[in-house]
Amino acid sequence: MTAAAPGGRLRGRRIVVTRPAGQNEHLAALIRAEGGEPLVFPALEILDPADARPLAAAADRLDAYDLAVFVSPSAVEKAMSAIRARRAWPAGLKAATVGHGSEQALRRHGVAEVIVPADRFDSEALLERPELADVAGRRVVVFRGDGGRELLGDTLRSRGATVDYVACYRRERPNAAASPLLRAWERGEVDAVTISSREGLRNLFDLLGEGGRQQLQRTALFAPHPRIAEHARSLGCQRVIETAPGDEGIAAALAAFWERI
């Protein structure tokens, strides 16, 4: 556990962390390092795919692809676990992803060269990379959760690539009791909420119920992407702060917010 910094910029602040279990530890540690108290309440559960056979088949035929794209850290962990259980990473296969968290996860799995955007971290930014401009005749596999946006595949196909989607996990709303979080709100012990996906935000609204939703709408909400921030405002959240990407971006925005108060 990271020790709280004496006089940290988040000292005395209680901040809800809604990332899925297994992905929330780093942000919680950053909050503690600034003296804050993370209230961990996962709003999204990451599960194995209902049918693991397509993922296993994709792992077996990886050599047939020129590029493998991973849309999230969850995609990296689930796909690479399946791949490593069956084979080594092909030497000539290039990897790409949308953010530094996923890039770091790929490197932990031994993938040394990763195509990643330099500043904005989303599919649009990845598609602007020069390595993805000329893909005519290339075969691309996209590892993602069940469903999701079609922008990557549609754009790469329009550029002449053959694209296969492979679902390597599914997202569910956790079966979690919100009563401890609601009681904390009633006691005035929730200062901010951090959200990392639109689906997680929708789940949080459902889990909180009507009274909790009203509390959430009045609480400072920190979102690391314009689409998430826009969705929060559409749900009636009144104090939405858009942050830089990733856990570091969220933590920096939290600290800066209370420095100004």
C-alpha positions as CSV (number, residue, x, y, z in Angstrom):
1,M,0.0,0.0,0.0
2,T,1.2,3.5,-0.9
3,A,1.6,5.7,2.2
4,A,-0.4,8.8,2.4
5,A,1.7,12.0,1.8
6,P,1.6,14.3,4.8
7,G,-0.3,17.4,3.8
8,G,-1.2,15.8,0.4
9,R,-3.4,17.8,-1.9
10,L,-6.3,15.3,-1.3
11,R,-5.9,15.1,2.4
12,G,-9.3,14.4,4.0
13,R,-11.0,13.8,0.6
14,R,-13.0,10.7,0.0
15,I,-13.1,9.7,-3.7
16,V,-15.1,6.9,-5.3
17,V,-13.1,4.7,-7.6
18,T,-15.4,2.7,-10.0
19,R,-12.8,0.9,-12.2
20,P,-13.4,-2.9,-12.4
21,A,-11.8,-5.2,-9.8
22,G,-8.2,-5.9,-10.7
23,Q,-7.9,-2.5,-12.5
24,N,-8.6,-0.1,-9.6
25,E,-5.5,-0.6,-7.5
26,H,-3.2,1.9,-9.2
27,L,-5.7,4.8,-9.1
28,A,-6.5,4.0,-5.5
29,A,-2.8,4.1,-4.7
30,L,-2.4,7.5,-6.4
31,I,-5.2,8.9,-4.4
32,R,-3.7,7.6,-1.1
33,A,-0.3,9.1,-2.1
34,E,-2.0,12.5,-2.1
35,G,-3.5,11.9,1.3
36,G,-7.0,11.0,0.0
37,E,-9.2,8.0,0.8
38,P,-10.3,5.9,-2.1
39,L,-13.8,4.4,-1.8
40,V,-13.6,1.4,-4.1
41,F,-16.9,0.5,-5.8
42,P,-16.5,-1.3,-9.1
43,A,-19.2,-0.3,-11.5
44,L,-18.2,-2.9,-14.2
45,E,-17.4,-6.5,-14.0
46,I,-15.0,-8.1,-16.6
47,L,-15.8,-11.8,-17.2
48,D,-14.5,-14.4,-19.6
49,P,-16.4,-14.7,-22.9
50,A,-19.5,-17.0,-22.9
51,D,-17.8,-19.0,-25.7
52,A,-14.0,-19.2,-25.5
53,R,-13.6,-21.1,-28.8
54,P,-13.3,-18.1,-31.1
55,L,-10.6,-16.6,-28.9
56,A,-8.7,-20.0,-28.9
57,A,-9.1,-20.2,-32.7
58,A,-7.7,-16.7,-33.1
59,A,-4.7,-17.5,-30.9
60,D,-4.0,-20.6,-33.1
61,R,-4.0,-18.6,-36.3
62,L,-2.2,-15.5,-35.2
63,D,0.5,-16.1,-37.8
64,A,-2.1,-15.3,-40.5
65,Y,-2.4,-11.7,-39.3
66,D,-0.3,-8.6,-40.0
67,L,-1.6,-6.5,-37.1
68,A,-3.3,-7.3,-33.7
69,V,-5.2,-4.4,-32.1
70,F,-6.2,-4.5,-28.4
71,V,-8.9,-2.0,-27.4
72,S,-8.3,-1.9,-23.6
73,P,-6.2,-3.3,-20.8
74,S,-9.0,-6.0,-20.3
75,A,-8.6,-7.0,-23.9
76,V,-4.8,-7.3,-23.4
77,E,-5.1,-9.4,-20.2
78,K,-7.8,-11.8,-21.5
79,A,-6.4,-12.2,-25.0
80,M,-2.8,-12.6,-24.0
81,S,-3.6,-15.1,-21.3
82,A,-5.4,-17.2,-23.9
83,I,-2.5,-16.7,-26.4
84,R,0.3,-17.5,-24.0
85,A,-1.5,-20.7,-22.9
86,R,-1.4,-22.0,-26.4
87,R,1.7,-20.5,-28.2
88,A,4.4,-17.8,-28.3
89,W,3.7,-14.4,-29.8
90,P,4.6,-14.5,-33.5
91,A,7.8,-12.6,-34.2
92,G,6.5,-10.7,-37.2
93,L,3.1,-9.7,-35.8
94,K,2.7,-6.0,-34.9
95,A,0.6,-4.9,-32.0
96,A,-1.4,-1.7,-31.6
97,T,-3.6,-0.3,-28.8
98,V,-5.3,2.9,-27.8
99,G,-3.6,3.9,-24.5
100,H,-0.6,3.7,-22.3
101,G,-2.2,1.3,-19.8
102,S,-2.8,-1.2,-22.6
103,E,0.7,-0.6,-24.0
104,Q,2.2,-1.3,-20.6
105,A,0.1,-4.5,-20.2
106,L,1.3,-5.7,-23.6
107,R,5.0,-5.1,-22.6
108,R,4.4,-7.1,-19.4
109,H,3.4,-9.9,-21.6
110,G,6.6,-9.6,-23.7
111,V,5.3,-7.7,-26.7
112,A,8.1,-5.2,-27.2
113,E,6.9,-3.0,-30.0
114,V,3.5,-1.5,-29.7
115,I,1.8,1.2,-31.9
116,V,0.0,3.6,-29.6
117,P,-1.2,7.2,-30.0
118,A,1.0,10.0,-28.7
119,D,-1.5,12.2,-26.9
120,R,-5.2,11.4,-27.3
121,F,-6.0,7.9,-26.3
122,D,-9.0,6.5,-28.3
123,S,-9.7,4.7,-31.6
124,E,-9.8,8.0,-33.5
125,A,-6.2,8.8,-32.4
126,L,-5.0,5.3,-33.1
127,L,-6.4,5.5,-36.6
128,E,-4.3,8.7,-37.2
129,R,-1.1,6.8,-36.6
130,P,0.9,6.5,-39.9
131,E,1.3,2.7,-39.4
132,L,-2.5,2.4,-39.9
133,A,-2.8,4.6,-42.9
134,D,-1.7,2.2,-45.6
135,V,-3.2,-1.2,-44.7
136,A,-4.6,-2.3,-48.1
137,G,-4.3,-6.1,-48.3
138,R,-3.3,-6.5,-44.6
139,R,-5.1,-8.8,-42.2
140,V,-6.0,-7.3,-38.9
141,V,-7.5,-8.9,-35.7
142,V,-9.2,-6.7,-33.1
143,F,-9.4,-8.1,-29.6
144,R,-12.2,-6.4,-27.7
145,G,-15.1,-7.0,-25.4
146,D,-18.5,-8.3,-26.6
147,G,-20.1,-5.6,-28.7
148,G,-18.5,-2.1,-28.7
149,R,-17.8,0.5,-31.3
150,E,-17.3,-0.5,-34.9
151,L,-15.1,2.5,-35.8
152,L,-11.8,0.7,-35.9
153,G,-13.0,-2.2,-38.1
154,D,-15.1,0.0,-40.4
155,T,-12.2,2.5,-41.0
156,L,-9.6,-0.2,-41.6
157,R,-11.9,-2.0,-44.0
158,S,-12.4,1.2,-45.9
159,R,-8.6,1.5,-46.2
160,G,-8.5,-2.0,-47.8
161,A,-7.8,-4.2,-44.8
162,T,-9.5,-7.5,-43.8
163,V,-10.6,-7.2,-40.2
164,D,-11.7,-9.9,-37.8
165,Y,-13.2,-9.0,-34.4
166,V,-12.6,-11.4,-31.5
167,A,-14.5,-11.1,-28.2
168,C,-12.1,-12.0,-25.4
169,Y,-14.3,-10.8,-22.5
170,R,-17.7,-9.6,-21.6
171,R,-18.9,-6.7,-19.5
172,E,-21.6,-7.1,-16.8
173,R,-23.1,-4.9,-14.2
174,P,-21.8,-6.1,-10.8
175,N,-24.2,-7.7,-8.4
176,A,-23.1,-5.3,-5.6
177,A,-25.0,-3.6,-2.8
178,A,-24.7,0.2,-2.9
179,S,-25.9,0.7,0.6
180,P,-22.5,1.4,2.1
181,L,-21.8,4.0,-0.5
182,L,-25.2,5.6,-0.1
183,R,-24.7,5.8,3.7
184,A,-21.3,7.5,3.1
185,W,-23.1,10.1,0.9
186,E,-25.7,10.6,3.6
187,R,-22.9,11.3,6.1
188,G,-21.3,13.8,3.7
189,E,-18.3,11.5,3.2
190,V,-18.2,11.4,-0.6
191,D,-16.2,14.3,-2.2
192,A,-15.8,13.0,-5.8
193,V,-16.5,10.2,-8.1
194,T,-14.2,8.9,-10.8
195,I,-15.6,7.2,-14.0
196,S,-13.6,5.4,-16.7
197,S,-16.3,4.4,-19.1
198,R,-19.9,5.3,-20.2
199,E,-21.1,1.7,-19.5
200,G,-19.6,2.0,-15.9
201,L,-21.5,5.3,-15.4
202,R,-24.8,3.8,-16.6
203,N,-24.2,0.8,-14.2
204,L,-23.5,3.2,-11.4
205,F,-26.7,5.0,-12.0
206,D,-28.7,1.8,-11.9
207,L,-26.9,0.5,-8.8
208,L,-27.5,3.7,-6.8
209,G,-31.2,4.0,-7.3
210,E,-33.2,7.2,-7.4
211,G,-31.8,8.8,-4.2
212,G,-28.2,7.8,-5.0
213,R,-28.5,9.2,-8.5
214,Q,-29.5,12.6,-7.1
215,Q,-26.4,12.5,-4.9
216,L,-24.2,11.5,-7.8
217,Q,-25.6,14.3,-10.0
218,R,-24.5,16.9,-7.4
219,T,-21.1,15.4,-6.7
220,A,-17.9,16.3,-8.6
221,L,-17.4,13.7,-11.3
222,F,-14.0,13.2,-13.0
223,A,-14.0,11.6,-16.5
224,P,-10.9,10.9,-18.6
225,H,-12.5,11.3,-22.0
226,P,-14.8,13.8,-23.7
227,R,-17.4,11.1,-24.6
228,I,-17.6,10.0,-21.0
229,A,-17.9,13.6,-19.8
230,E,-20.6,14.3,-22.3
231,H,-22.5,11.2,-21.3
232,A,-22.3,12.3,-17.6
233,R,-23.8,15.7,-18.4
234,S,-26.6,14.1,-20.5
235,L,-27.5,12.1,-17.3
236,G,-27.8,15.3,-15.3
237,C,-24.4,15.4,-13.6
238,Q,-23.8,19.0,-12.7
239,R,-20.1,19.1,-11.8
240,V,-18.3,17.2,-14.5
241,I,-14.5,17.6,-14.8
242,E,-12.8,16.3,-17.9
243,T,-9.3,15.0,-17.1
244,A,-6.2,13.9,-19.0
245,P,-6.2,10.2,-19.9
246,G,-5.3,7.4,-17.6
247,D,-5.1,7.0,-13.9
248,E,-2.3,9.7,-13.7
249,G,-4.5,12.1,-15.6
250,I,-7.4,11.5,-13.2
251,A,-5.3,11.8,-10.1
252,A,-3.7,15.0,-11.3
253,A,-7.1,16.6,-12.0
254,L,-8.4,15.6,-8.6
255,A,-5.4,17.2,-6.9
256,A,-5.6,20.3,-9.0
257,F,-9.3,20.7,-8.4
258,W,-8.9,20.9,-4.6
259,E,-5.8,23.1,-4.9
260,R,-8.1,25.7,-6.5
261,I,-10.7,25.5,-3.8
